[in-house]
Amino acid sequence: MSPRKILRIVLVIVVLALLWMRGLINVPVAVLLLLLVLVLLWSVFRKPRLPRDDVPKRPLGLDS
């Protein structure tokens, strides 16, 4: 997990909480921001992709 992604999620949650407590955002905006937090959380915990340069040592059909 990247510290930058975790910091981004924490900051979005803190800003959302501050705006909600002060009454500066309404329910639809809060729902959209919560969806953004869920997408950010999903991107943190998903399995990382293999780099494109990672090829097998002996590809199928080229065993010579």
C-alpha positions in Angstrom: 0.0 0.0 0.0 1.3 3.4 -1.0 1.5 5.9 1.8 0.4 8.6 -0.7 -2.8 6.8 -1.4 -3.6 6.2 2.3 -2.9 9.9 3.0 -5.2 10.9 0.2 -8.0 8.7 1.6 -7.6 10.1 5.1 -7.6 13.7 3.9 -10.8 13.2 1.8 -12.5 11.7 4.9 -11.3 14.6 7.1 -12.5 17.2 4.6 -15.8 15.5 4.2 -16.3 15.3 8.0 -15.4 19.0 8.4 -17.7 20.1 5.6 -20.5 17.9 6.9 -20.2 19.2 10.5 -20.3 22.8 9.3 -23.3 22.1 7.1 -21.6 23.3 3.9 -22.5 20.2 1.8 -25.8 18.5 1.2 -26.6 14.8 1.1 -26.0 14.1 -2.7 -22.5 15.7 -2.6 -21.7 13.7 0.6 -22.8 10.5 -1.1 -20.6 11.3 -4.2 -17.6 12.0 -1.9 -18.2 8.7 0.0 -18.2 6.9 -3.4 -14.9 8.5 -4.1 -13.5 7.3 -0.8 -14.8 3.7 -1.7 -13.1 3.9 -5.1 -9.8 5.1 -3.4 -10.0 2.3 -0.9 -10.6 -0.3 -3.6 -7.6 0.9 -5.5 -5.4 0.6 -2.4 -6.4 -3.0 -1.6 -6.5 -4.5 -5.2 -3.7 -6.8 -6.4 -1.0 -4.9 -8.3 -0.6 -5.8 -11.9 2.6 -7.3 -13.3 4.8 -5.0 -15.2 4.6 -5.3 -19.0 8.3 -6.2 -19.2 7.8 -9.3 -17.1 7.8 -12.1 -19.7 8.3 -15.8 -19.0 11.8 -17.2 -19.5 10.6 -19.9 -21.9 7.4 -18.8 -23.6 5.1 -21.6 -24.9 6.2 -22.8 -28.3 9.7 -21.5 -28.0 11.4 -24.2 -25.9 14.6 -24.5 -28.1 
